[in-house]
């Protein structure tokens, strides 16, 4: 039967081993587990409350509980009962320091938890929940109570005087903190700091730090920052401190522009002072003695009502504060006024007006000259030209040796330039001499007969033909040059002057003598005259060479 059972239920060595191990472990935990269960550590703050829990764990129910006690052990190692509970005799609080601050939460030996109210920093320490049992004896569990204290932070500046030695300019403190705080300085002024700590009787720590530097006037008003770090603070505590550095006044004078001329009104000087503490008095004096009568002083401002030689001096401004006094001086130089400032605008206006008038006259003259030149180029005689008479010398004009060719008109209209085909009549040359007499000779007869075929065909002789004529001497050919410079000279001699009586008129006829017979002939030119814009007339058929 045993073999059959073994065959049906085989024993697995590995599985059995695991079962045995688990059983042994549970037994060991049951044996080694504390019977009194408490919290290992608690944190609390002064004036607050804390609950200390305690329970007895009797696994088999074989332990008999007699009473329970709470024992306080401060940091110095002294043990003292603060609360006792007996199921028959009730509650007891033997320690006077905890009287009225400790109570049992439950009237039970199995759960003798207590509450401590209105905590003090001195309440920190070890709290032991201890059972008196039978037959195992006393059983206990211990809780450590840590008291925390938020620091009392403060910071302040120290008023100092500017100097050459390093002194304390700011202080920062984190007092009665637990655990101790740390202090940092954030400062752009380039100083240094020192820190010290002091322990209190209740376990708190006070940390102090001082900031030092060599103070200068420029450091006055600058900020340094104290920052405190501590466990109980959610974020660092930051406090800015404004430095206070006292120094003598620094004085300067402004307002002098080096243009104090005689007669100037309300010239002003301003005395500026930088000081800590603030200046108490500001005084103006003159190096030459009392202030001139034209000077008025109002606080830090000195005003000269009328500049004269009396203010050609040195002005001194003295500023005082609680630490002492400082002064500054400036020398003013009075100059002579070059002109009356009130008439400067009138003079400038007169100058500008004169210039504008001069420019207007120059422009008008330029326009008149330009117009006169244009009229001369077009052949218009000016008012200063004279008209040649039949004798050639009534007005005494000297036109030089000049030949004028006059074409007789057969009645047909000629072109404006005098070279039309209708000028097929005889050509007369009018010679003007230096003796103011002019003679008209019929040198054109030979020319006319020599070139008769021109007239028969209706072609008038051209200027080129005249130049090629053997009748004209070399001097006349040179005078007939068509250069632009000679044209302007010819136009000047081509103008007629006014006769006695003031009018520009053309004489009715030229009295000429034929060169070969000496008989006189009248040549009328009014049939080919053309009126001009200025009232004069010019022959269309006359060619001047």
C-alpha positions in Angstrom: 0.0 0.0 0.0 2.8 2.4 0.8 4.5 1.8 -2.5 1.2 2.4 -4.3 0.8 5.7 -2.5 4.3 6.7 -3.2 3.8 5.9 -6.9 0.6 7.9 -7.0 2.0 10.9 -5.1 5.7 11.5 -5.9 7.7 13.8 -3.7 9.4 16.7 -5.4 12.4 17.8 -3.3 12.7 21.3 -4.7 9.0 22.3 -4.0 9.2 21.0 -0.5 12.3 23.0 0.2 10.6 26.2 -0.8 7.7 25.5 1.5 10.0 24.9 4.4 11.9 28.1 3.8 8.8 30.2 3.8 7.6 28.7 7.0 10.9 29.3 8.7 10.9 32.9 7.5 7.5 33.6 8.9 8.4 32.1 12.1 11.5 34.2 12.3 9.6 37.4 11.5 7.1 36.6 14.2 9.8 36.0 16.7 12.0 39.1 15.7 9.2 41.6 15.0 8.9 44.4 17.6 5.8 44.1 19.6 5.6 47.9 20.2 5.1 49.8 16.9 5.9 53.5 16.8 7.1 56.1 14.2 10.8 56.4 13.9 11.1 60.2 13.4 8.8 63.2 13.5 9.4 66.9 12.7 7.5 69.8 14.3 7.7 73.5 14.8 7.4 75.5 18.0 3.8 76.4 19.1 2.5 73.6 17.0 1.2 70.1 18.1 2.5 66.6 17.4 0.9 63.1 17.9 3.1 60.2 19.1 1.5 56.9 18.1 2.1 53.6 19.9 0.5 50.1 19.5 1.3 46.7 21.1 1.4 43.8 18.7 0.6 40.4 20.5 0.7 37.8 17.8 -0.4 34.8 20.0 -2.3 36.8 22.6 -0.2 35.1 25.3 1.4 38.4 26.7 -0.4 40.1 29.5 -0.1 44.0 29.5 0.2 45.6 32.9 0.7 49.3 32.2 2.3 51.7 29.6 4.5 54.7 30.1 5.9 57.5 27.9 9.5 58.3 28.7 11.2 61.5 27.4 15.0 61.6 26.9 16.3 65.0 25.9 19.7 65.6 24.2 21.6 65.6 27.6 20.6 62.0 28.2 18.3 62.5 31.2 15.2 60.2 31.2 11.9 61.2 32.7 8.3 59.9 32.6 5.9 62.3 31.1 2.7 60.1 30.9 1.6 56.8 32.5 -1.5 54.8 31.9 -2.7 51.9 34.2 -6.0 50.1 33.5 -6.9 50.2 37.2 -5.3 53.5 38.4 -5.8 55.5 35.3 -3.6 58.3 33.8 -0.7 60.1 35.4 1.6 63.0 34.2 4.5 63.2 36.6 6.7 65.7 34.6 5.7 69.3 35.4 7.1 70.7 32.2 4.6 68.6 30.2 1.6 69.1 32.5 -1.5 70.3 30.7 0.3 69.8 27.4 0.2 66.0 27.1 -2.9 63.9 26.8 -3.7 60.2 25.9 -5.7 59.9 22.7 -7.2 56.5 23.7 -7.9 55.0 27.2 -6.4 51.6 26.1 -3.3 49.7 26.8 -3.2 48.4 23.3 -3.1 51.9 21.8 -1.6 54.4 24.3 -0.9 57.2 21.7 -0.4 60.8 23.1 -0.6 64.4 21.8 1.8 67.2 22.9 0.5 70.7 22.3 2.2 74.1 22.3 5.6 72.6 21.5 8.8 74.2 22.5 12.2 73.9 21.0 13.3 72.2 24.3 10.7 69.4 23.6 13.1 67.9 21.0 14.5 64.5 21.9 13.7 60.7 22.1 10.2 59.6 23.2 9.9 55.9 24.2 6.6 54.0 24.5 7.3 51.3 27.1 5.0 48.4 28.1 5.2 46.4 31.3 4.2 42.8 30.4 4.0 39.3 31.8 5.8 36.9 31.4 8.2 38.6 28.8 9.0 41.7 30.8 9.2 45.2 29.4 8.6 45.9 25.7 9.3 49.4 24.1 9.5 51.4 20.9 11.3 54.9 20.5 10.3 57.9 18.3 12.8 60.8 17.7 11.1 64.2 17.7 13.0 66.9 15.7 12.1 70.4 16.4 12.5 72.9 13.5 12.8 76.6 13.8 12.4 79.1 11.0 15.1 81.8 11.1 14.3 85.3 12.1 16.0 87.2 9.2 17.0 90.8 9.2 19.5 93.0 7.3 20.5 96.7 7.5 23.0 99.1 6.2 25.6 100.9 8.2 26.2 104.7 7.6 29.9 105.3 7.1 32.2 108.1 5.9 34.2 107.9 2.8 37.8 107.0 3.6 40.7 104.7 2.8 40.1 101.9 5.3 37.8 98.9 4.9 34.8 99.2 7.2 31.5 97.4 7.8 28.8 98.9 5.5 26.0 96.2 5.8 24.9 93.5 8.2 22.7 90.4 7.7 21.4 88.0 10.4 19.4 84.7 10.5 18.5 84.3 14.2 17.2 81.3 16.2 17.1 78.9 13.3 17.2 75.1 13.5 19.0 73.9 11.6 21.4 76.7 11.2 20.9 79.0 8.1 23.5 80.0 5.5 24.0 83.6 4.4 25.3 84.8 0.9 26.1 88.3 -0.4 25.4 89.6 -3.9 27.2 92.8 -4.4 28.8 94.6 -7.4 31.0 96.9 -5.3 33.9 94.6 -4.8 33.9 94.1 -1.0 34.1 91.0 1.2 32.2 89.5 4.1 32.7 87.6 7.3 30.2 85.2 9.1 29.8 84.0 12.7 27.4 81.6 14.5 26.0 81.4 18.0 24.1 78.4 19.5 21.1 79.0 21.7 20.1 77.0 24.9 17.2 75.4 23.1 19.3 74.1 20.2 18.7 76.9 17.8 21.6 78.7 16.0 22.0 82.3 15.1 24.1 83.2 12.0 25.5 86.7 11.5 27.3 88.1 8.4 29.0 91.5 7.8 29.9 93.1 4.5 33.0 95.3 4.3 34.6 97.6 1.8 36.6 100.8 1.4 33.8 103.4 1.0 33.9 106.1 -1.6 31.4 108.8 -2.6 30.5 106.8 -5.6 29.4 103.9 -3.4 26.7 106.0 -1.8 23.3 104.7 -2.9 24.5 101.5 -4.4 22.8 98.2 -3.4 24.1 95.0 -1.9 21.9 92.0 -1.4 21.7 89.6 1.5 20.3 86.1 0.7 19.4 83.5 3.5 19.0 79.8 2.8 17.4 77.5 5.4 15.5 74.2 5.4 12.3 75.5 6.7 12.1 78.2 3.9 10.4 77.3 0.7 12.6 79.7 -1.1 15.7 81.9 -0.2 15.1 85.1 1.7 16.4 88.0 -0.2 16.9 91.6 1.1 18.5 94.5 -0.8 20.5 97.0 1.3 21.2 100.6 0.0 24.6 101.8 1.2 25.0 105.1 2.9 28.4 106.8 2.5 28.8 110.3 3.9 31.3 112.7 2.2 32.2 116.4 1.9 30.4 118.5 -0.7 31.7 118.3 -4.3 31.2 121.8 -5.8 31.1 123.0 -9.4 29.9 126.2 -11.2 28.0 126.2 -14.5 26.6 128.8 -16.8 29.6 130.9 -17.9 29.8 130.9 -21.7 32.8 133.2 -22.1 30.6 135.8 -23.8 30.0 138.4 -21.1 30.1 141.6 -23.1 29.4 145.1 -21.8 25.7 145.7 -21.7 24.6 142.1 -21.6 21.5 141.4 -19.5 20.8 138.6 -17.0 24.1 136.6 -17.2 23.7 133.7 -14.8 26.0 131.3 -12.8 24.7 128.2 -11.0 26.5 126.5 -8.1 26.0 122.7 -8.1 26.9 120.6 -5.0 26.9 116.8 -4.5 27.1 115.9 -0.8 25.9 113.4 1.8 24.4 114.6 4.1 22.6 117.3 2.1 24.3 120.8 2.0 23.1 123.2 4.7 24.4 126.5 3.3 25.5 127.9 0.0 27.5 131.2 -0.1 28.6 133.4 -3.0 31.6 135.7 -2.7 33.9 137.7 -5.0 37.7 137.6 -4.9 37.8 141.4 -5.4 35.6 142.1 -2.4 31.9 142.5 -2.0 29.6 141.4 -4.7 28.9 144.1 -7.3 25.6 146.0 -7.1 24.4 144.5 -10.3 24.6 141.0 -8.9 21.6 139.2 -7.4 21.9 135.9 -5.4 19.0 133.5 -5.0 20.0 130.3 -3.4 22.6 128.6 -5.6 22.0 131.0 -8.5 24.0 134.2 -9.1 22.5 136.6 -11.7 24.2 139.7 -13.2 21.4 142.1 -14.2 23.7 144.2 -16.4 27.3 143.2 -17.3 29.9 145.9 -16.8 33.5 146.1 -15.7 32.5 145.5 -12.1 31.9 141.8 -12.8 35.3 141.4 -14.4 36.3 139.3 -11.3 36.5 135.8 -9.8 33.3 134.4 -8.2 33.5 131.8 -5.4 30.8 129.4 -4.3 31.2 127.7 -0.9 29.0 124.8 0.2 28.8 123.4 3.7 27.3 120.2 5.2 27.6 118.4 8.6 31.0 117.1 7.7 32.6 120.3 6.5 32.7 122.7 3.6 34.1 122.8 0.0 34.4 125.6 -2.5 34.8 126.2 -6.2 35.6 129.4 -8.1 35.4 130.8 -11.7 36.9 133.9 -13.3 34.6 135.9 -15.6 36.1 138.2 -18.2 34.1 141.1 -19.6 34.6 141.9 -23.2 33.6 145.0 -25.3 30.4 144.7 -27.3 31.3 144.8 -31.1 27.9 146.0 -32.1 24.5 146.6 -30.8 22.8 143.2 -30.8 19.4 144.9 -31.3 20.5 146.4 -34.6 22.1 143.3 -36.0 18.9 142.3 -37.7 18.4 145.7 -39.3 22.0 145.7 -40.6 21.6 142.2 -42.0 18.4 143.2 -43.7 19.9 146.3 -45.3 22.9 144.3 -46.6 20.7 141.6 -48.1 18.4 144.2 -49.7 21.3 146.0 -51.3 22.6 142.8 -52.7 19.2 141.9 -54.2 18.9 145.4 -55.8 22.4 145.1 -57.3 21.6 141.7 -58.7 18.4 143.1 -60.3 20.3 146.0 -62.0 22.9 143.6 -63.4 20.2 141.3 -64.7 18.4 144.2 -66.4 21.6 145.4 -68.1 22.4 141.9 -69.3 19.0 141.6 -70.9 19.3 145.0 -72.6 22.8 144.1 -74.0 21.6 140.8 -75.2 18.7 142.3 -77.0 20.9 145.0 -78.6 23.3 142.4 -79.9 20.5 140.4 -81.4 19.2 143.5 -83.3 22.7 144.3 -84.6 23.1 140.8 -86.0 19.8 141.1 -87.8 20.8 144.4 -89.5 18.7 146.9 -87.4 20.4 150.3 -87.1 20.9 151.7 -83.7 20.0 155.2 -82.6 23.7 156.2 -82.7 24.2 155.5 -86.4 24.0 158.2 -89.0 22.5 158.2 -92.5 24.8 158.9 -95.4 23.7 161.9 -97.6 23.9 162.2 -101.3 27.2 164.1 -101.0 28.4 161.6 -98.4 29.7 164.1 -95.9 26.9 166.1 -94.3 27.1 164.4 -91.0 30.8 163.8 -90.9 30.6 159.9 -90.5 33.8 158.0 -91.3 33.0 154.6 -92.7 36.4 153.8 -94.2 37.1 152.8 -97.8 34.1 150.7 -98.5 32.3 149.8 -101.7 28.6 149.5 -102.0 27.0 147.7 -104.9 23.6 149.0 -105.9 21.5 147.0 -108.3 18.9 148.9 -110.3 15.6 147.3 -110.0 13.6 146.7 -113.1 10.3 146.7 -111.2 10.1 143.1 -110.1 10.3 142.0 -106.5 13.7 140.8 -105.4 14.5 138.3 -102.6 15.3 139.6 -99.2 19.0 138.7 -99.4 19.5 140.8 -102.5 20.5 137.9 -104.7 17.2 137.3 -106.5 17.1 136.8 -110.2 15.3 140.1 -110.9 18.4 142.2 -110.1 19.5 142.3 -113.7 20.1 146.1 -114.1 23.3 148.1 -113.9 25.4 147.8 -110.8 26.7 150.9 -109.1 29.6 151.0 -106.7 29.5 153.6 -104.0 32.9 154.5 -102.6 33.2 156.0 -99.1 36.5 157.6 -98.2 38.1 158.9 -95.0 37.3 162.5 -96.1 33.6 161.8 -95.4 32.7 162.2 -99.1 31.2 159.4 -101.1 31.1 158.9 -104.8 29.0 156.5 -106.8 30.7 155.3 -110.0 29.1 153.1 -112.6 31.7 150.4 -112.6 28.9 148.0 -113.2 28.4 149.1 -116.8 31.4 147.2 -118.1 30.5 144.4 -115.9 26.9 144.5 -117.2 28.0 144.5 -120.8 30.6 141.9 -120.2 28.0 139.6 -118.7 25.1 140.5 -120.8 24.1 136.9 -121.2 23.2 136.8 -117.6 20.6 139.5 -118.1 19.3 137.9 -121.2 18.7 134.7 -119.4 17.2 136.4 -116.4 20.0 135.3 -114.0 21.3 138.1 -111.9 25.0 138.2 -111.1 25.9 136.6 -107.8 28.4 137.8 -105.2 30.8 135.2 -106.4 30.7 136.7 -109.9 31.4 140.1 -108.6 34.5 138.8 -106.7 35.7 137.2 -110.0 35.3 140.4 -111.9 38.6 142.0 -113.1 37.1 145.4 -112.5 37.4 144.9 -108.7 40.9 145.3 -107.2 42.4 142.9 -104.8 41.6 145.1 -101.8 37.9 145.0 -102.6 38.0 141.2 -102.9 39.5 140.9 -99.5 36.8 143.2 -98.1 34.2 140.9 -99.6 35.3 138.0 -97.5 32.4 136.1 -96.0 34.0 135.3 -92.6 31.8 135.6 -89.6 34.0 138.2 -87.9 33.8 140.5 -90.9 30.1 140.2 -91.1 29.7 141.8 -87.7 32.0 144.7 -88.8 30.0 145.1 -92.0 26.7 145.2 -90.1 28.2 148.0 -87.9 29.0 150.1 -90.9 25.7 149.3 -92.6 23.7 151.4 -90.1 22.4 154.9 -90.9 22.5 157.7 -88.4 19.8 160.2 -87.8 19.9 163.5 -89.7 19.4 166.8 -88.1 15.9 166.8 -87.0 16.2 163.5 -85.0 14.4 161.0 -87.4 15.9 158.0 -89.0 15.0 158.5 -92.6 16.5 157.5 -95.9 17.5 160.4 -98.3 15.3 160.4 -101.5 18.2 159.7 -103.9 22.0 159.4 -104.2 23.6 161.9 -106.5 26.3 160.0 -108.3 28.7 160.7 -111.1 29.4 158.2 -113.8 33.0 157.3 -113.9 33.5 157.4 -117.6 31.5 160.5 -118.7 31.3 162.5 -115.5 27.6 163.3 -115.8 25.5 163.2 -112.8 22.6 160.7 -112.4 20.0 160.2 -109.7 19.5 156.8 -108.4 16.3 156.3 -106.4 16.2 153.4 -104.0 12.8 153.9 -102.3 11.2 151.3 -104.6 13.1 148.5 -102.9 13.1 149.6 -99.3 12.0 147.4 -96.4 10.8 148.7 -93.1 12.4 147.4 -89.9 11.1 146.9 -86.4 12.8 150.0 -85.0 11.3 152.3 -87.6 14.2 152.4 -90.0 14.3 151.1 -93.6 17.0 149.1 -95.5 17.4 148.5 -99.2 16.9 145.0 -100.4 19.2 145.3 -103.4 22.2 146.9 -101.7 25.2 144.5 -101.2 28.0 145.8 -99.0 31.5 144.6 -99.5 
